[in-house]
Amino acid sequence: MQRLNERPCEQAVTTDAGLRRKCSETAATIQHCLPHGIRRRRARRVVQFAQARNRFGRDSGLPFMKKRVQRMQRHCHPVWVAAIFGLFLSACGKEKPARATVSNTSPAAASEVREATASEDCPGQDDGSELVGRSVPDWQLSQWVNGEPRTLKGLRGQVILVRFWTSPGCPFCEKSMPAVQALSEEFGEEPVTFIGAFHSKPKDSIADMSEPSAIAKGWGVTFPLAYDGDWNTLDSWWMDTGHRHATSATFVIGKEGNIVHVHPGPVFHPSKNPNESKQNTDFEAIREAIRGALTES
């Protein structure tokens, strides 16, 4: 019987790097590198390795697998061999990114987490760029905070930023709303109006803006806020106009009342962290959109 140390690829399957490398090759190559003998009891152990790797991460089963590879000496039925190689190959595939959980969170937080990860399971969302150049109907907002009620028509000639947000428990709004506040301070001397349109989850699940406004105040927000309780504005501007994942979209509207930029959500903010480069890029894009809208004649 041919033993493992007689096989030409012994070194490849007895080192961590070699095992990972062999995982990415074809099933036929892996079958050649493993010894012929796999008893059924050890076949079950290989299945356990595959399950452990999928559950706990890339390297969790490597030491165990090396040991088992070196001990698999006896003949096994070909059907078992094919099944084990298939499981082993699938276990060594691309590792899925960690996903946020939605347990023990508020409905708003759970919804936002699902939205943030939706693109993994439901690709093809519209990013809002298809809305640029269009006009939007006047908002239907109530219970204004930090100022008197405003209308879209009454703000004609100004640049307007509207951020749809929710709380409590939305980690994306907790970062994005202070970013909007920073923009409102940066453009404080310019004809730009910033509005935070709050939407509860589920719809109309809060009676008034007392709690949301207190949360926003804790974030340092001083620009006007209002309540879109039944989502009339959110739906007519955003949710009903395309394939959407997040509700927390941001609109920049030009002086003539047309959309000049849309951020599809859920989060943007300035950051120097390389892991948050997208959030920072999105923040800069919104800033540039405001600057560009101010130059409109």
TORMIVO-827880 format. One record per residue: residue in one letter; x, y, z of N, C-alpha, C in turn. Coordinates in steps of 0.2 Angstrom, whole numbers, padded with zeros to 4 digits, always signed. Atoms other than C-alpha are relative to their C-alpha. Layout:
aXYZXYZXYZ ...
//
This chain:
m+0004-0006+0000+0000+0000+0000+0004+0006+0000 q-0004-0006+0001+0007+0017-0005-0002+0004+0006 r+0000-0004-0006+0010+0028+0011+0000+0007-0002 l+0000-0007+0002+0008+0046+0012+0007+0003-0001 n-0007-0003+0001+0027+0050+0013+0003-0002-0006 e-0003+0002+0007+0029+0041-0004-0004+0004-0005 r+0003-0004+0005+0017+0053-0012+0004+0007-0002 p-0004-0005+0003+0025+0067-0023-0002+0007+0003 c+0002-0006-0003+0015+0081-0014-0001+0000+0007 e+0001+0001-0007+0017+0076+0004+0001+0007+0003 q-0001-0006-0003+0025+0093+0008-0006+0005-0001 a+0005-0005+0002+0011+0103+0000-0006-0001+0005 v+0005+0001-0004-0002+0094+0011+0001+0000+0008 t-0002+0001-0007+0008+0094+0028+0002+0007+0002 t-0001-0007-0003+0010+0113+0030-0006+0004-0001 d+0006-0004+0000-0003+0126+0033-0001+0004-0007 a+0001-0003+0006+0001+0136+0018-0001-0005-0006 g+0001+0005+0005+0002+0121+0007-0007-0003+0000 l+0007+0003+0000-0015+0114+0013-0005+0006-0003 r+0004-0005+0002-0023+0131+0010+0001+0001-0008 r-0001+0000+0008-0015+0131-0008-0003-0005-0003 k+0003+0006+0003-0021+0114-0012-0008+0001+0001 c+0008-0001+0000-0039+0119-0006-0002+0004-0006 s+0002-0004+0006-0039+0131-0021+0000-0003-0006 e-0001+0004+0007-0035+0118-0034-0006-0004-0001 t+0006+0004+0002-0046+0106-0042-0001-0006+0004 a+0001+0005-0004-0054+0092-0034+0004-0006-0002 a-0004+0005+0003-0044+0080-0045+0007+0000+0003 t-0006-0001-0002-0028+0087-0039+0000-0002+0008 i+0000+0002-0008-0033+0086-0020-0001-0007+0001 q+0000+0007+0000-0038+0068-0023+0006-0003-0001 h-0007+0003+0002-0021+0064-0030+0004+0001+0007 c-0004-0001-0005-0013+0072-0015-0001-0003+0007 l+0002+0004-0006-0023+0063-0001+0002-0007-0001 p-0001+0007+0000-0019+0045+0003-0007-0004-0002 h+0006+0003+0002-0031+0032-0004-0004-0003+0006 g+0004+0003-0006-0036+0025+0013-0004+0004+0004 i+0004-0004-0005-0050+0033+0022-0006-0004+0003 r+0006+0004-0003-0061+0023+0034-0006+0005+0001 r+0007-0004-0001-0079+0029+0037+0001+0004+0006 r-0001-0004-0007-0075+0034+0055+0004+0006-0001 r-0004-0006+0001-0062+0046+0049-0003+0004-0006 a+0004-0004+0004-0073+0051+0035-0004+0005+0003 r+0005-0004-0004-0085+0058+0048+0004+0005+0003 r-0005-0005-0003-0070+0067+0056+0001+0006-0005 v-0001-0005+0005-0067+0076+0040-0006+0004-0001 v+0006-0004+0000-0085+0081+0039+0000+0005+0005 q+0000-0004-0006-0083+0088+0056+0005+0006-0001 f-0004-0005+0002-0068+0098+0050-0003+0005-0004 a+0003-0005+0005-0077+0106+0036-0005+0004+0003 q+0005-0004-0003-0091+0111+0047+0003+0005+0005 a-0004-0005-0004-0079+0118+0060+0003+0006-0003 r-0003-0005+0004-0070+0128+0047-0005+0005-0002 n+0005-0004+0002-0086+0135+0040-0003+0004+0006 r+0003-0004-0006-0092+0140+0058+0005+0005+0003 f-0005-0004-0004-0076+0146+0066+0005+0004-0004 g-0005-0004+0004-0065+0153+0052+0005-0004-0004 r-0004+0003+0005-0052+0149+0040+0005-0005+0002 d-0006+0004-0003-0038+0141+0051-0002-0005+0005 s+0002+0004-0006-0049+0132+0064+0002-0007-0001 g-0001+0007+0001-0047+0115+0056+0007-0002-0002 l-0006+0002+0003-0030+0115+0049+0005-0005+0004 p-0004+0005-0004-0020+0106+0063-0003-0007+0000 f+0003+0006+0000-0033+0093+0064+0000-0003-0007 m+0000+0003+0007-0034+0090+0045+0007-0002-0002 k-0007+0003+0001-0015+0088+0044+0001-0006+0003 k-0001+0006-0004-0015+0075+0057-0004-0006-0003 r+0005+0005+0003-0030+0066+0049+0003-0002-0007 v-0002+0001+0007-0022+0067+0031+0006-0005+0001 q-0006+0005-0001-0006+0058+0038-0002-0006+0003 r+0002+0007-0003-0016+0044+0046-0005-0003-0004 m+0005+0004+0004-0028+0040+0032+0003-0004-0005 q-0004+0004+0004-0020+0025+0025-0004-0006-0003 r+0003+0006+0003-0033+0011+0022-0005+0002-0006 h+0004-0001+0006-0044+0009+0007-0007+0002+0002 c+0007-0002-0001-0061+0018+0006-0004-0001-0006 h+0004+0000+0006-0076+0016-0006+0001+0006-0004 p-0001-0006+0004-0074+0028-0020-0006+0005+0001 v+0005-0005-0002-0091+0036-0016+0002+0004+0006 w-0002-0004-0006-0085+0041+0001+0006+0005-0002 v-0005-0004+0002-0069+0048-0007-0002+0006-0003 a+0003-0006+0004-0079+0059-0019-0003+0005+0005 a+0004-0004-0005-0090+0065-0005+0004+0004+0004 i-0005-0004-0005-0076+0070+0007+0004+0005-0004 f-0004-0005+0004-0066+0079-0007-0005+0006-0001 g+0005-0006+0001-0082+0089-0011-0001+0004+0006 l+0001-0004-0006-0085+0094+0007+0007+0004+0001 f-0007-0003-0001-0066+0098+0009+0001+0006-0004 l-0001-0006+0004-0066+0109-0006-0004+0005+0001 s+0004-0005-0001-0081+0118-0002+0002+0004+0007 a-0002-0003-0006-0075+0121+0016+0006+0005-0001 c-0006-0005+0001-0059+0129+0009-0001+0005-0004 g+0002-0005+0005-0068+0141-0002+0001+0007+0004 k-0001-0007-0002-0069+0160+0000-0004+0001+0007 e+0003-0001-0006-0073+0165+0018-0005+0006-0001 k+0004-0005+0000-0088+0175+0020+0001+0005+0005 p-0001-0005-0005-0087+0192+0029-0004-0001+0006 a+0004+0000-0006-0093+0194+0046-0006+0004-0001 r+0006-0004+0001-0111+0200+0047-0002+0002+0007 a+0003-0003-0006-0119+0211+0060-0006-0004+0002 t+0006+0004-0003-0132+0202+0071-0005+0005+0001 v+0005-0004-0001-0149+0209+0074-0004-0002+0006 s+0003+0002-0006-0153+0200+0090+0001+0006+0006 n-0001-0005-0006-0156+0211+0106+0001+0007-0002 t+0000-0007+0003-0158+0227+0096-0007+0002-0001 s+0007-0003+0001-0172+0239+0094-0002-0001-0008 p+0003+0001+0007-0183+0237+0078+0004+0004-0005 a-0004-0004+0005-0174+0252+0070+0007-0002-0001 a-0007+0003+0001-0157+0245+0073+0000-0006-0004 a+0000+0006+0004-0161+0228+0067-0002+0001-0007 s+0002-0001+0007-0169+0235+0051+0006+0003-0003 e-0006-0003+0003-0153+0246+0048+0005-0005-0001 v-0005+0005+0001-0142+0231+0050-0002-0004-0006 r+0002+0004+0006-0152+0221+0038+0001+0004-0006 e+0000-0004+0006-0152+0235+0026+0008+0001-0002 a-0007-0001+0002-0133+0237+0027+0003-0006-0003 t-0003+0006+0003-0130+0219+0023-0004-0003-0006 a+0005+0003+0005-0144+0217+0010+0003-0001-0006 s-0003+0000+0007-0133+0220-0005+0004-0007-0001 e-0003+0007+0001-0124+0203-0001-0005-0005-0002 d+0005+0005+0002-0140+0194-0003-0005+0002-0006 c+0004-0003+0005-0149+0205-0015+0003+0005-0004 p-0003-0005+0004-0138+0213-0027-0004+0004-0005 g+0004-0003+0006-0143+0226-0040-0004+0006+0003 q+0004-0005-0002-0150+0240-0029+0002+0006-0004 d-0001-0006+0004-0152+0257-0038+0003+0005+0005 d-0003-0005-0005-0140+0270-0030-0002+0007+0000 g+0003-0007-0001-0150+0285-0033+0002+0005-0006 s-0003-0004+0006-0140+0292-0048-0005+0001-0005 e+0005-0001+0005-0155+0289-0059-0005+0005+0001 l+0004-0005-0002-0164+0302-0049+0002+0007-0002 v-0003-0006+0001-0152+0316-0053-0003+0004-0006 g+0003-0004+0006-0160+0330-0063-0007+0001+0001 r+0008+0000-0001-0178+0326-0057-0002+0005+0005 s+0003-0004-0006-0189+0337-0046-0003-0005+0005 v+0004+0004-0005-0197+0330-0030-0006+0004+0002 p+0006-0004-0003-0214+0334-0023+0002+0003+0007 d-0002-0003-0006-0214+0345-0008-0001-0005+0006 w+0000+0004-0005-0211+0336+0008-0006+0000+0005 q+0006+0000-0005-0225+0331+0021+0003-0002+0006 l-0003+0001-0006-0216+0333+0037-0004+0004+0005 s+0004-0003-0005-0223+0338+0054+0004+0000+0006 q-0003-0001-0007-0218+0342+0072+0008+0002-0001 w-0007-0003+0001-0203+0353+0067+0004+0001+0007 v-0004-0002-0005-0189+0355+0079+0006+0004-0002 n-0006-0005+0002-0174+0368+0079-0002+0005-0005 g+0002-0005+0005-0184+0380+0069-0008-0001-0002 e+0007-0001+0002-0201+0385+0061-0001-0005-0006 p+0001+0005+0006-0209+0373+0048+0002+0003-0007 r-0002-0003+0006-0202+0375+0031-0003-0004-0006 t+0003+0004+0006-0208+0370+0013+0006+0000-0005 l-0005+0001+0005-0198+0365-0002-0001+0006-0005 k+0001-0006+0004-0206+0379-0012+0002+0007+0003 g-0002-0006-0003-0202+0392+0001+0007+0001+0000 l-0007+0000+0000-0184+0387+0000+0003+0001-0007 r-0003+0000+0007-0182+0389-0019+0005+0006+0000 g-0006-0005+0001-0166+0398-0023+0005-0002+0005 q-0005+0002-0005-0157+0389-0009+0002-0007-0002 v-0002+0007+0000-0147+0373-0009-0003-0004+0006 i+0003+0003-0006-0156+0360+0002+0003-0007+0001 l-0002+0007-0001-0149+0344+0010-0005-0003+0005 v+0005+0003-0004-0162+0332+0017+0003-0007+0001 r-0002+0006-0002-0156+0317+0027-0005-0004+0003 f+0005+0004-0003-0168+0303+0031+0003-0004+0005 w-0003+0003-0005-0164+0296+0048-0005-0004+0005 t+0004+0003-0005-0171+0285+0062+0004-0002+0006 s-0003+0001-0007-0167+0281+0080-0006-0003+0005 p-0006+0002-0003-0165+0274+0093+0003-0006-0003 g-0003+0006+0002-0152+0261+0090+0003+0000-0007 c-0003+0000+0007-0146+0266+0072+0007+0002+0000 p-0007-0002+0000-0127+0266+0072+0002+0004-0006 f-0002-0004+0006-0127+0273+0054-0002+0007+0001 c+0002-0007-0001-0137+0288+0059+0004+0003+0005 e-0004-0002-0005-0127+0290+0074+0007+0003-0002 k-0006-0002+0003-0112+0293+0063-0001+0005-0006 s+0001-0005+0006-0120+0302+0048-0003+0006+0002 m+0003-0007-0002-0130+0315+0057+0005+0005+0003 p-0005-0005-0002-0115+0323+0066+0004+0002-0007 a-0004-0002+0006-0107+0323+0048-0004+0005-0003 v+0004-0006+0003-0122+0333+0042+0001+0006+0004 q-0001-0006-0005-0120+0344+0057+0006+0004-0002 a-0006-0003+0002-0102+0347+0052+0000+0004-0007 l+0001-0004+0006-0107+0352+0034-0004+0006+0001 s+0005-0006-0001-0121+0363+0041+0005+0006+0003 e-0005-0005-0003-0107+0372+0051+0005+0003-0005 e-0005-0002+0005-0095+0373+0036-0004+0004-0005 f+0003-0005+0004-0108+0381+0025-0005+0004+0003 g+0004-0004-0004-0116+0391+0038-0001+0007-0002 e+0000-0006+0003-0113+0407+0029-0003+0000-0007 e+0003+0001+0007-0120+0400+0012-0007-0001+0000 p+0007+0001+0001-0138+0399+0006-0001-0008+0000 v+0001+0008+0000-0139+0380+0011-0004-0001+0006 t+0004+0002-0005-0153+0373+0022+0001-0008+0001 f-0001+0007-0002-0150+0356+0031-0006-0002+0004 i+0006+0002-0003-0165+0346+0036+0001-0008+0002 g+0000+0007-0002-0166+0329+0046-0007-0002+0000 a+0007+0002+0000-0182+0320+0041+0000-0007+0004 f+0000+0006-0004-0185+0307+0055-0006-0005-0003 h+0005+0005+0002-0194+0291+0050+0000-0006+0006 s+0000+0005-0005-0199+0279+0064-0001-0007-0003 k+0000+0007+0002-0198+0260+0062-0003-0004+0006 p+0005+0000+0006-0212+0253+0061-0003+0007-0001 k+0003-0007+0002-0221+0268+0053-0005+0002+0006 d+0004-0003-0005-0230+0279+0065+0000-0003+0007 s-0001+0004-0006-0223+0269+0080+0002+0005+0006 i-0001-0005-0005-0219+0285+0090-0005+0006+0000 a+0005-0005+0000-0231+0299+0095+0003+0006-0001 d-0002-0007+0001-0220+0314+0094+0008-0001-0001 m-0007-0001+0002-0202+0320+0091+0004+0001+0006 s-0004-0002-0006-0197+0322+0109+0006-0005+0001 e-0006+0005+0000-0186+0306+0110+0005+0001-0005 p-0005-0001+0005-0178+0307+0093+0004+0007+0000 s-0004-0007+0000-0174+0326+0095+0005+0000+0006 a-0005+0000-0006-0166+0322+0112+0006-0004-0002 i-0006+0004+0002-0155+0309+0104+0004+0004-0005 a-0003-0004+0005-0151+0320+0090+0004+0006+0003 k-0004-0005-0003-0146+0334+0102+0006-0003+0004 g-0005+0003-0003-0135+0322+0111+0006-0001-0005 w-0005+0000+0005-0126+0320+0094+0003+0007-0002 g-0003-0007+0002-0123+0339+0093-0004+0003-0006 v+0004-0002+0006-0137+0341+0080-0004+0007+0002 t+0004-0006-0001-0144+0359+0079-0004+0002-0006 f+0004-0002+0006-0151+0360+0061-0007-0003+0001 p+0007+0002-0001-0170+0358+0059-0001-0007-0001 l+0002+0007+0001-0178+0341+0061-0007+0000+0000 a+0007+0001+0001-0195+0335+0057-0002-0007-0001 y+0002+0007-0001-0206+0319+0058-0004-0002-0007 d+0004+0003+0006-0211+0309+0042-0003-0007+0003 g+0003+0005-0004-0222+0298+0053-0002-0006-0005 d+0003+0005+0004-0231+0288+0039+0005-0001-0006 w-0005+0001+0005-0216+0289+0027-0002+0003-0007 n+0002-0003+0006-0225+0299+0014+0005+0003-0004 t-0005-0003+0003-0210+0309+0010+0005-0005-0002 l-0005+0006+0001-0198+0294+0011-0002-0004-0006 d+0003+0004+0005-0209+0284+0000+0000+0003-0007 s+0001-0004+0006-0212+0297-0013+0007+0002-0003 w-0007-0002+0002-0194+0303-0014+0005-0006-0002 w-0005+0005+0000-0185+0286-0012-0002-0007-0001 m+0002+0007+0000-0193+0270-0008-0004-0003-0005 d+0005+0002+0005-0206+0269-0021+0003+0002-0007 t-0003-0003+0006-0194+0276-0035+0005-0005-0003 g-0005+0004+0002-0183+0261-0037+0002-0006+0005 h-0002+0006-0004-0174+0245-0030+0004+0003+0006 r-0003-0003-0005-0169+0251-0013+0002-0005+0006 h-0001+0004-0006-0160+0243+0002+0000+0004+0006 a+0000-0004-0006-0158+0257+0015-0005+0006-0001 t+0005-0006+0000-0171+0270+0020+0004+0006+0002 s-0003-0006-0002-0158+0282+0027+0004+0003-0006 a-0003-0003+0006-0155+0291+0010+0001+0007+0002 t-0001-0008+0000-0148+0309+0008-0001+0003-0007 f+0001-0004+0006-0153+0321-0005+0003+0007+0000 v-0002-0007+0001-0145+0337-0011-0004+0003-0006 i+0005-0003+0005-0157+0348-0020+0003+0007-0002 g-0003-0007+0003-0151+0363-0031-0005+0005+0001 k+0004-0006-0001-0158+0380-0031-0006+0000-0004 e+0006+0001+0004-0171+0376-0045-0004-0005+0002 g+0004+0005-0002-0178+0362-0035+0001-0007-0003 n-0001+0006+0003-0170+0348-0044+0006-0004+0004 i-0005+0004-0003-0160+0334-0037+0007+0000-0003 v-0007-0001+0003-0141+0336-0039+0004-0006+0002 h-0004+0006-0003-0135+0321-0028-0004-0004+0004 v+0003+0005-0005-0141+0306-0019+0005-0005+0003 h-0003+0005-0004-0133+0296-0006-0004-0006+0002 p+0005+0005-0001-0142+0279-0005+0000-0003+0007 g+0000+0002-0007-0137+0276+0013+0004-0006+0001 p+0003-0003-0007-0134+0270+0026+0004+0004+0003 v-0004-0004-0005-0119+0279+0032+0005+0004-0004 f-0006-0003+0003-0106+0292+0027+0002+0005+0006 h-0003-0005-0005-0094+0303+0038+0007+0001-0002 p-0007-0001+0002-0077+0310+0037+0004-0005+0005 s-0004+0004-0004-0063+0298+0043+0006-0001-0004 k-0006+0001+0002-0045+0295+0041+0002-0008+0000 n-0001+0007-0001-0047+0276+0045+0000-0003-0007 p+0000+0003+0007-0042+0266+0029-0006-0005-0001 n+0006+0004+0000-0056+0254+0034-0007+0003-0001 e+0006-0004+0001-0069+0268+0032+0001+0005-0006 s-0001-0004+0005-0063+0275+0016-0006+0001-0004 k+0007-0001+0004-0080+0273+0007-0004+0005+0004 q+0003-0005-0004-0088+0282+0021+0002+0007-0001 n-0003-0006+0001-0076+0296+0019-0001+0003-0007 t+0001-0002+0007-0077+0296+0000-0007+0003-0001 d+0007-0002+0001-0096+0297+0001-0001+0007+0003 f+0001-0007-0003-0095+0312+0013+0003+0005-0004 e-0003-0005+0004-0083+0321+0002-0004+0001-0007 a+0004-0001+0006-0095+0318-0013-0006+0004+0002 i+0005-0004-0002-0109+0326-0003+0002+0007+0000 r-0003-0007-0001-0098+0341+0001+0001+0003-0007 e-0002-0003+0006-0093+0343-0017-0007+0001-0004 a+0007-0002+0003-0112+0342-0023-0003+0006+0003 i+0002-0006-0003-0116+0356-0011+0003+0006-0003 r-0004-0005+0003-0102+0366-0018-0002+0002-0007 g+0002-0001+0007-0107+0363-0036-0007+0003+0000 a+0007-0003+0000-0125+0367-0032+0000+0007+0001 l-0001-0007-0001-0120+0384-0025+0002+0004-0006 t-0002-0004+0006-0112+0389-0041-0005+0000-0006 e+0005+0000+0005-0128+0386-0051-0002+0007-0001 s+0003-0007+0001-0134+0402-0059-0007+0001+0001 
//
